[in-house]
Amino acid sequence: MSTLFDADAAGYDEDTFHPYVAEQLIGGLAPNPKLLVDVAAGTGAAAFAALRLDPAAVFAIDLSPAMIEIARAKAAERDPDGRISWHVGSAVPLPLGDGEADAVVCASALHFLGPRALADWRRVLRPGGKLAFSMVSSERFKPTGKFAEVIPRDLRVPGTLDEAAALATDAGFSSATAQHVTLDQGDRVRQVFAVFAEA
């Protein structure tokens, strides 16, 4: 599947929706995490946004070598302290120990990872750790072509805020809330759910 995203890497940062969603997710997390994990980090939008929380460390992982290469190139300017470590690899399961993370964020990727990712996020989060992820809606999500073939069959795409929050509670998280994240890009209006929960 990495080849699909490698092909999109060069133009990925031209889409302003991804960093906008990442900013909304980071805005819902507590400051000063010891370890924040950015799952399916892409070119680093959420990882770079997370630096304003003043984390001790950020662990960013993505399946696509081309995406991570772009992120690393941007890091010289955006992360001069080198708090973000960049990793190429599968996001499920994460190569982290149980209860090792204070926060997990996943922007614009759960619909490719499926529900087993939620169980793994709960594993790596310490008790009370925070989760923030975005999720497409059943009303707007109509995958076609090569991307339709990689959507997990066991994924329930939510249609309402309650259904989006239930993705987290069904995986064992508590205090789950969901909200709409909407961006008018002129030629189209884009919207996803943002879900926040606690391990």
DRENPA-3360 file (N, C-alpha, C; in nm, 2 decimals, always signed):
BEGIN
1 = MSTLFDAD = +0.08/-0.12/+0.00/+0.00/+0.00/+0.00/+0.09/+0.13/+0.00 ~ +0.21/+0.11/+0.04/+0.30/+0.23/+0.05/+0.31/+0.30/-0.09 ~ +0.31/+0.22/-0.19/+0.33/+0.28/-0.33/+0.22/+0.37/-0.36 ~ +0.10/+0.35/-0.31/-0.01/+0.44/-0.34/+0.02/+0.58/-0.28 ~ +0.07/+0.58/-0.16/+0.10/+0.71/-0.09/+0.23/+0.77/-0.14 ~ +0.32/+0.69/-0.18/+0.45/+0.74/-0.23/+0.42/+0.82/-0.36 ~ +0.32/+0.77/-0.44/+0.28/+0.84/-0.56/+0.22/+0.98/-0.53 ~ +0.16/+0.99/-0.42/+0.09/+1.12/-0.38/+0.18/+1.21/-0.30;
9 = AAGYDEDT = +0.30/+1.17/-0.26/+0.38/+1.24/-0.17/+0.42/+1.38/-0.22 ~ +0.46/+1.39/-0.35/+0.51/+1.51/-0.40/+0.41/+1.63/-0.39 ~ +0.29/+1.60/-0.42/+0.19/+1.70/-0.41/+0.10/+1.71/-0.29 ~ +0.14/+1.63/-0.19/+0.05/+1.61/-0.07/+0.04/+1.75/+0.01 ~ +0.14/+1.82/+0.02/+0.14/+1.95/+0.09/+0.06/+2.06/+0.02 ~ +0.02/+2.04/-0.10/-0.06/+2.14/-0.17/-0.20/+2.13/-0.12 ~ -0.24/+2.03/-0.06/-0.38/+2.02/+0.00/-0.38/+2.08/+0.14 ~ -0.45/+2.19/+0.16/-0.45/+2.26/+0.28/-0.54/+2.19/+0.39;
17 = FHPYVAEQ = -0.62/+2.10/+0.35/-0.71/+2.04/+0.44/-0.64/+1.95/+0.54 ~ -0.54/+1.88/+0.50/-0.47/+1.79/+0.59/-0.41/+1.86/+0.71 ~ -0.33/+1.97/+0.69/-0.27/+2.04/+0.80/-0.38/+2.11/+0.89 ~ -0.49/+2.15/+0.82/-0.60/+2.21/+0.90/-0.66/+2.11/+0.99 ~ -0.69/+1.99/+0.95/-0.74/+1.89/+1.04/-0.64/+1.86/+1.15 ~ -0.52/+1.85/+1.11/-0.41/+1.82/+1.21/-0.41/+1.92/+1.32 ~ -0.42/+2.05/+1.28/-0.42/+2.16/+1.38/-0.54/+2.14/+1.48 ~ -0.66/+2.11/+1.43/-0.77/+2.09/+1.51/-0.76/+1.98/+1.61;
25 = LIGGLAPN = -0.70/+1.87/+1.57/-0.67/+1.76/+1.66/-0.57/+1.79/+1.77 ~ -0.46/+1.85/+1.73/-0.36/+1.89/+1.83/-0.42/+1.99/+1.93 ~ -0.51/+2.08/+1.88/-0.57/+2.17/+1.97/-0.66/+2.11/+2.08 ~ -0.69/+1.98/+2.07/-0.77/+1.92/+2.17/-0.69/+1.83/+2.26 ~ -0.56/+1.84/+2.26/-0.47/+1.76/+2.34/-0.41/+1.85/+2.45 ~ -0.37/+1.78/+2.56/-0.31/+1.85/+2.68/-0.17/+1.89/+2.65 ~ -0.12/+2.00/+2.71/+0.02/+2.03/+2.68/+0.12/+1.94/+2.76 ~ +0.25/+1.95/+2.72/+0.36/+1.89/+2.78/+0.35/+1.74/+2.79;
33 = PKLLVDVA = +0.31/+1.67/+2.68/+0.32/+1.52/+2.69/+0.47/+1.48/+2.68 ~ +0.50/+1.37/+2.75/+0.63/+1.32/+2.75/+0.66/+1.25/+2.61 ~ +0.56/+1.17/+2.56/+0.57/+1.11/+2.43/+0.43/+1.12/+2.36 ~ +0.44/+1.19/+2.25/+0.32/+1.20/+2.16/+0.35/+1.12/+2.03 ~ +0.25/+1.04/+1.99/+0.27/+0.95/+1.88/+0.18/+1.00/+1.76 ~ +0.24/+1.03/+1.65/+0.16/+1.07/+1.53/+0.16/+0.95/+1.43 ~ +0.04/+0.89/+1.42/+0.02/+0.77/+1.35/-0.02/+0.81/+1.20 ~ +0.04/+0.74/+1.11/+0.02/+0.77/+0.96/+0.05/+0.92/+0.94;
41 = AGTGAAAF = +0.18/+0.95/+0.97/+0.22/+1.09/+0.99/+0.22/+1.17/+0.85 ~ +0.22/+1.10/+0.74/+0.23/+1.17/+0.61/+0.36/+1.25/+0.61 ~ +0.34/+1.38/+0.56/+0.45/+1.47/+0.56/+0.47/+1.55/+0.68 ~ +0.40/+1.51/+0.79/+0.44/+1.56/+0.92/+0.35/+1.67/+0.98 ~ +0.23/+1.69/+0.92/+0.14/+1.81/+0.96/+0.11/+1.80/+1.11 ~ +0.07/+1.69/+1.16/+0.03/+1.67/+1.30/+0.15/+1.68/+1.39 ~ +0.26/+1.61/+1.35/+0.38/+1.61/+1.43/+0.44/+1.75/+1.45 ~ +0.44/+1.83/+1.34/+0.49/+1.96/+1.35/+0.40/+2.05/+1.44;
49 = AALRLDPA = +0.27/+2.03/+1.42/+0.17/+2.11/+1.50/+0.18/+2.07/+1.65 ~ +0.22/+1.95/+1.68/+0.23/+1.90/+1.82/+0.34/+1.97/+1.89 ~ +0.44/+2.03/+1.82/+0.55/+2.09/+1.89/+0.50/+2.21/+1.98 ~ +0.39/+2.27/+1.94/+0.34/+2.38/+2.03/+0.28/+2.33/+2.16 ~ +0.27/+2.20/+2.18/+0.23/+2.15/+2.31/+0.35/+2.13/+2.40 ~ +0.47/+2.15/+2.34/+0.60/+2.14/+2.41/+0.62/+2.00/+2.46 ~ +0.61/+1.90/+2.37/+0.63/+1.76/+2.41/+0.78/+1.73/+2.43 ~ +0.81/+1.63/+2.52/+0.95/+1.59/+2.53/+1.00/+1.52/+2.41;
57 = AVFAIDLS = +0.90/+1.44/+2.34/+0.94/+1.37/+2.22/+0.81/+1.34/+2.14 ~ +0.83/+1.34/+2.01/+0.72/+1.30/+1.92/+0.77/+1.18/+1.83 ~ +0.69/+1.08/+1.83/+0.72/+0.96/+1.75/+0.63/+0.96/+1.63 ~ +0.68/+0.98/+1.51/+0.60/+0.99/+1.39/+0.63/+0.88/+1.30 ~ +0.53/+0.81/+1.26/+0.54/+0.69/+1.17/+0.45/+0.69/+1.05 ~ +0.50/+0.64/+0.94/+0.42/+0.63/+0.82/+0.47/+0.52/+0.73 ~ +0.38/+0.46/+0.66/+0.42/+0.35/+0.57/+0.50/+0.39/+0.45 ~ +0.48/+0.52/+0.41/+0.54/+0.57/+0.29/+0.68/+0.63/+0.31;
65 = PAMIEIAR = +0.78/+0.57/+0.25/+0.91/+0.63/+0.26/+0.92/+0.77/+0.20 ~ +0.84/+0.79/+0.09/+0.85/+0.92/+0.02/+0.78/+1.03/+0.11 ~ +0.68/+1.00/+0.18/+0.61/+1.10/+0.28/+0.71/+1.13/+0.39 ~ +0.77/+1.03/+0.45/+0.87/+1.06/+0.56/+0.99/+1.14/+0.51 ~ +1.03/+1.11/+0.39/+1.15/+1.18/+0.34/+1.12/+1.33/+0.33 ~ +1.00/+1.37/+0.28/+0.95/+1.51/+0.28/+0.94/+1.57/+0.42 ~ +0.89/+1.49/+0.51/+0.88/+1.54/+0.65/+1.02/+1.57/+0.71 ~ +1.11/+1.48/+0.69/+1.25/+1.50/+0.74/+1.31/+1.62/+0.68;
73 = AKAAERDP = +1.29/+1.65/+0.55/+1.34/+1.77/+0.49/+1.29/+1.89/+0.55 ~ +1.16/+1.89/+0.59/+1.10/+2.01/+0.65/+1.14/+2.03/+0.79 ~ +1.18/+1.92/+0.86/+1.21/+1.92/+1.00/+1.34/+2.00/+1.03 ~ +1.43/+2.02/+0.94/+1.55/+2.10/+0.97/+1.51/+2.24/+1.01 ~ +1.40/+2.29/+0.95/+1.36/+2.43/+0.98/+1.25/+2.43/+1.09 ~ +1.16/+2.33/+1.08/+1.04/+2.33/+1.17/+1.07/+2.26/+1.31 ~ +1.17/+2.18/+1.32/+1.20/+2.11/+1.44/+1.35/+2.11/+1.47 ~ +1.40/+2.23/+1.49/+1.55/+2.25/+1.50/+1.60/+2.17/+1.62;
81 = DGRISWHV = +1.52/+2.15/+1.72/+1.56/+2.08/+1.84/+1.57/+1.93/+1.82 ~ +1.51/+1.88/+1.71/+1.50/+1.74/+1.68/+1.42/+1.66/+1.78 ~ +1.31/+1.71/+1.82/+1.22/+1.64/+1.91/+1.14/+1.53/+1.84 ~ +1.12/+1.55/+1.71/+1.04/+1.45/+1.64/+1.14/+1.34/+1.58 ~ +1.11/+1.21/+1.61/+1.18/+1.10/+1.54/+1.09/+1.05/+1.43 ~ +1.14/+1.03/+1.31/+1.07/+0.99/+1.20/+1.09/+0.84/+1.17 ~ +0.99/+0.76/+1.14/+1.00/+0.62/+1.12/+0.91/+0.58/+1.00 ~ +0.97/+0.49/+0.92/+0.90/+0.43/+0.81/+0.86/+0.29/+0.85;
89 = GSAVPLPL = +0.73/+0.26/+0.85/+0.68/+0.13/+0.89/+0.53/+0.12/+0.90 ~ +0.48/+0.01/+0.93/+0.34/-0.01/+0.95/+0.30/+0.05/+1.08 ~ +0.18/+0.11/+1.08/+0.13/+0.18/+1.20/+0.05/+0.08/+1.29 ~ +0.03/-0.04/+1.24/-0.05/-0.13/+1.32/+0.02/-0.27/+1.31 ~ +0.07/-0.32/+1.42/+0.08/-0.25/+1.55/+0.20/-0.15/+1.56 ~ +0.18/-0.06/+1.64/+0.29/+0.04/+1.66/+0.41/-0.03/+1.73 ~ +0.53/+0.01/+1.69/+0.65/-0.05/+1.75/+0.69/+0.02/+1.88 ~ +0.59/+0.02/+1.97/+0.60/+0.09/+2.10/+0.55/-0.01/+2.21;
97 = GDGEADAV = +0.60/+0.01/+2.33/+0.56/-0.07/+2.44/+0.42/-0.03/+2.50 ~ +0.36/-0.12/+2.58/+0.23/-0.09/+2.64/+0.25/+0.02/+2.73 ~ +0.15/+0.12/+2.72/+0.14/+0.23/+2.81/+0.26/+0.33/+2.80 ~ +0.32/+0.33/+2.69/+0.44/+0.41/+2.67/+0.41/+0.56/+2.63 ~ +0.29/+0.58/+2.57/+0.26/+0.71/+2.51/+0.17/+0.79/+2.60 ~ +0.18/+0.92/+2.60/+0.09/+1.01/+2.67/-0.02/+1.06/+2.58 ~ +0.00/+1.06/+2.45/-0.10/+1.10/+2.35/-0.08/+1.03/+2.22 ~ -0.19/+1.01/+2.15/-0.18/+0.95/+2.02/-0.27/+1.04/+1.93;
105 = VCASALHF = -0.22/+1.08/+1.81/-0.30/+1.15/+1.72/-0.29/+1.08/+1.58 ~ -0.40/+1.08/+1.51/-0.41/+1.02/+1.38/-0.50/+1.11/+1.29 ~ -0.44/+1.18/+1.20/-0.51/+1.27/+1.11/-0.53/+1.21/+0.97 ~ -0.66/+1.20/+0.93/-0.69/+1.16/+0.80/-0.64/+1.02/+0.75 ~ -0.64/+0.92/+0.85/-0.59/+0.79/+0.81/-0.66/+0.67/+0.86 ~ -0.75/+0.69/+0.96/-0.81/+0.57/+1.03/-0.89/+0.49/+0.93 ~ -0.95/+0.56/+0.83/-1.03/+0.48/+0.73/-0.94/+0.39/+0.64 ~ -0.81/+0.41/+0.65/-0.72/+0.31/+0.58/-0.67/+0.20/+0.68;
113 = LGPRALAD = -0.67/+0.24/+0.81/-0.61/+0.15/+0.91/-0.71/+0.05/+0.97 ~ -0.83/+0.09/+0.99/-0.94/+0.00/+1.04/-0.94/+0.00/+1.19 ~ -1.04/-0.07/+1.25/-1.06/-0.07/+1.39/-0.95/-0.13/+1.48 ~ -0.87/-0.22/+1.42/-0.76/-0.28/+1.49/-0.66/-0.17/+1.54 ~ -0.66/-0.06/+1.46/-0.57/+0.05/+1.50/-0.61/+0.11/+1.64 ~ -0.74/+0.12/+1.66/-0.79/+0.18/+1.78/-0.75/+0.09/+1.90 ~ -0.76/-0.04/+1.89/-0.72/-0.13/+1.99/-0.57/-0.11/+2.02 ~ -0.49/-0.09/+1.92/-0.35/-0.08/+1.94/-0.32/+0.06/+2.01;
121 = WRRVLRPG = -0.39/+0.16/+1.97/-0.37/+0.29/+2.03/-0.40/+0.29/+2.18 ~ -0.50/+0.21/+2.22/-0.53/+0.20/+2.36/-0.42/+0.12/+2.43 ~ -0.36/+0.03/+2.36/-0.25/-0.05/+2.42/-0.13/+0.04/+2.45 ~ -0.09/+0.13/+2.36/+0.03/+0.21/+2.38/+0.01/+0.33/+2.47 ~ -0.12/+0.37/+2.49/-0.14/+0.48/+2.57/-0.14/+0.44/+2.72 ~ -0.08/+0.53/+2.80/-0.09/+0.51/+2.95/-0.23/+0.53/+3.00 ~ -0.27/+0.48/+3.11/-0.40/+0.51/+3.17/-0.42/+0.66/+3.18 ~ -0.53/+0.71/+3.12/-0.55/+0.86/+3.12/-0.49/+0.93/+3.00;
129 = GKLAFSMV = -0.41/+0.86/+2.92/-0.36/+0.92/+2.80/-0.46/+0.96/+2.70 ~ -0.43/+1.06/+2.62/-0.53/+1.12/+2.53/-0.52/+1.07/+2.39 ~ -0.63/+1.06/+2.32/-0.64/+1.02/+2.18/-0.71/+1.13/+2.11 ~ -0.66/+1.16/+1.99/-0.73/+1.25/+1.90/-0.72/+1.20/+1.75 ~ -0.83/+1.17/+1.69/-0.82/+1.13/+1.55/-0.93/+1.19/+1.47 ~ -0.91/+1.19/+1.34/-1.02/+1.23/+1.25/-1.07/+1.11/+1.17 ~ -1.20/+1.13/+1.13/-1.26/+1.02/+1.05/-1.36/+1.07/+0.95 ~ -1.35/+1.01/+0.83/-1.44/+1.05/+0.73/-1.59/+1.01/+0.76;
137 = SSERFKPT = -1.68/+1.08/+0.70/-1.82/+1.04/+0.72/-1.88/+0.96/+0.61 ~ -1.98/+0.88/+0.64/-2.04/+0.79/+0.54/-2.11/+0.87/+0.43 ~ -2.15/+0.99/+0.47/-2.22/+1.07/+0.37/-2.13/+1.12/+0.26 ~ -2.00/+1.15/+0.30/-1.91/+1.21/+0.21/-1.80/+1.12/+0.15 ~ -1.78/+1.01/+0.22/-1.67/+0.92/+0.18/-1.72/+0.82/+0.08 ~ -1.67/+0.84/-0.05/-1.70/+0.75/-0.16/-1.57/+0.71/-0.23 ~ -1.50/+0.62/-0.17/-1.37/+0.59/-0.23/-1.39/+0.52/-0.37 ~ -1.29/+0.55/-0.46/-1.30/+0.49/-0.59/-1.16/+0.44/-0.63;
145 = GKFAEVIP = -1.15/+0.36/-0.73/-1.02/+0.32/-0.79/-0.93/+0.25/-0.69 ~ -0.81/+0.28/-0.70/-0.70/+0.21/-0.62/-0.73/+0.22/-0.47 ~ -0.78/+0.34/-0.42/-0.80/+0.36/-0.28/-0.92/+0.27/-0.23 ~ -1.02/+0.25/-0.31/-1.13/+0.17/-0.27/-1.09/+0.02/-0.23 ~ -0.98/-0.02/-0.30/-0.94/-0.16/-0.28/-0.87/-0.18/-0.14 ~ -0.82/-0.07/-0.08/-0.74/-0.09/+0.04/-0.82/-0.05/+0.17 ~ -0.95/-0.01/+0.16/-1.03/+0.02/+0.27/-1.06/-0.11/+0.35 ~ -1.03/-0.11/+0.48/-1.06/-0.23/+0.56/-1.21/-0.27/+0.56;
153 = RDLRVPGT = -1.23/-0.40/+0.54/-1.37/-0.45/+0.53/-1.45/-0.44/+0.66 ~ -1.37/-0.44/+0.77/-1.44/-0.44/+0.90/-1.46/-0.30/+0.96 ~ -1.44/-0.20/+0.88/-1.45/-0.06/+0.92/-1.59/-0.01/+0.91 ~ -1.64/+0.04/+1.02/-1.78/+0.10/+1.02/-1.76/+0.25/+1.01 ~ -1.79/+0.31/+0.89/-1.77/+0.45/+0.87/-1.89/+0.52/+0.93 ~ -1.87/+0.62/+1.02/-1.98/+0.68/+1.09/-2.05/+0.78/+1.01 ~ -2.18/+0.80/+1.04/-2.26/+0.90/+0.97/-2.30/+1.02/+1.06 ~ -2.29/+1.00/+1.19/-2.32/+1.10/+1.29/-2.21/+1.12/+1.39;
161 = LDEAAALA = -2.22/+1.23/+1.47/-2.13/+1.26/+1.57/-2.12/+1.15/+1.67 ~ -2.24/+1.10/+1.71/-2.25/+0.99/+1.81/-2.18/+0.86/+1.76 ~ -2.20/+0.83/+1.63/-2.14/+0.72/+1.57/-1.99/+0.73/+1.57 ~ -1.94/+0.85/+1.54/-1.80/+0.88/+1.54/-1.74/+0.86/+1.68 ~ -1.80/+0.91/+1.78/-1.75/+0.90/+1.92/-1.75/+0.75/+1.96 ~ -1.85/+0.68/+1.91/-1.86/+0.54/+1.94/-1.75/+0.45/+1.89 ~ -1.68/+0.50/+1.79/-1.56/+0.43/+1.74/-1.46/+0.42/+1.85 ~ -1.45/+0.52/+1.93/-1.36/+0.52/+2.05/-1.41/+0.44/+2.16;
169 = TDAGFSSA = -1.53/+0.47/+2.20/-1.59/+0.40/+2.32/-1.60/+0.25/+2.29 ~ -1.63/+0.21/+2.17/-1.64/+0.06/+2.14/-1.50/+0.00/+2.15 ~ -1.40/+0.07/+2.14/-1.26/+0.02/+2.15/-1.21/+0.03/+2.29 ~ -1.29/+0.07/+2.39/-1.25/+0.08/+2.53/-1.21/+0.21/+2.58 ~ -1.22/+0.32/+2.50/-1.18/+0.45/+2.55/-1.30/+0.51/+2.62 ~ -1.27/+0.61/+2.70/-1.37/+0.68/+2.78/-1.37/+0.83/+2.74 ~ -1.48/+0.90/+2.79/-1.49/+1.04/+2.77/-1.48/+1.08/+2.63 ~ -1.53/+1.00/+2.54/-1.52/+1.03/+2.39/-1.62/+1.14/+2.35;
177 = TAQHVTLD = -1.57/+1.23/+2.28/-1.65/+1.34/+2.22/-1.62/+1.35/+2.07 ~ -1.71/+1.40/+1.99/-1.68/+1.42/+1.85/-1.74/+1.55/+1.80 ~ -1.67/+1.61/+1.71/-1.72/+1.74/+1.65/-1.69/+1.74/+1.50 ~ -1.75/+1.83/+1.43/-1.73/+1.84/+1.29/-1.60/+1.94/+1.27 ~ -1.52/+1.90/+1.17/-1.41/+1.99/+1.12/-1.44/+2.02/+0.98 ~ -1.47/+2.14/+0.95/-1.52/+2.18/+0.81/-1.42/+2.29/+0.76 ~ -1.39/+2.28/+0.63/-1.31/+2.38/+0.56/-1.36/+2.41/+0.43 ~ -1.40/+2.53/+0.40/-1.44/+2.58/+0.27/-1.32/+2.62/+0.19;
185 = QGDRVRQV = -1.30/+2.53/+0.09/-1.18/+2.56/+0.00/-1.22/+2.63/-0.13 ~ -1.33/+2.69/-0.13/-1.38/+2.77/-0.25/-1.45/+2.68/-0.35 ~ -1.37/+2.59/-0.41/-1.44/+2.50/-0.51/-1.51/+2.38/-0.44 ~ -1.49/+2.36/-0.32/-1.56/+2.25/-0.24/-1.55/+2.27/-0.09 ~ -1.65/+2.22/-0.02/-1.65/+2.23/+0.12/-1.61/+2.09/+0.17 ~ -1.51/+2.08/+0.26/-1.47/+1.94/+0.31/-1.50/+1.93/+0.46 ~ -1.54/+1.81/+0.50/-1.57/+1.80/+0.64/-1.54/+1.65/+0.68 ~ -1.49/+1.64/+0.81/-1.46/+1.52/+0.87/-1.50/+1.53/+1.02;
193 = FAVFAEA = -1.51/+1.41/+1.08/-1.53/+1.41/+1.23/-1.39/+1.42/+1.30 ~ -1.39/+1.49/+1.41/-1.27/+1.49/+1.50/-1.32/+1.43/+1.63 ~ -1.25/+1.33/+1.67/-1.29/+1.25/+1.79/-1.17/+1.26/+1.89 ~ -1.21/+1.29/+2.02/-1.12/+1.31/+2.13/-1.16/+1.21/+2.24 ~ -1.07/+1.14/+2.30/-1.11/+1.04/+2.40/-0.99/+1.02/+2.49 ~ -1.01/+0.93/+2.60/-0.91/+0.91/+2.70/-0.90/+0.76/+2.72 ~ -0.77/+0.72/+2.74/-0.75/+0.57/+2.76/-0.78/+0.53/+2.90;
% end
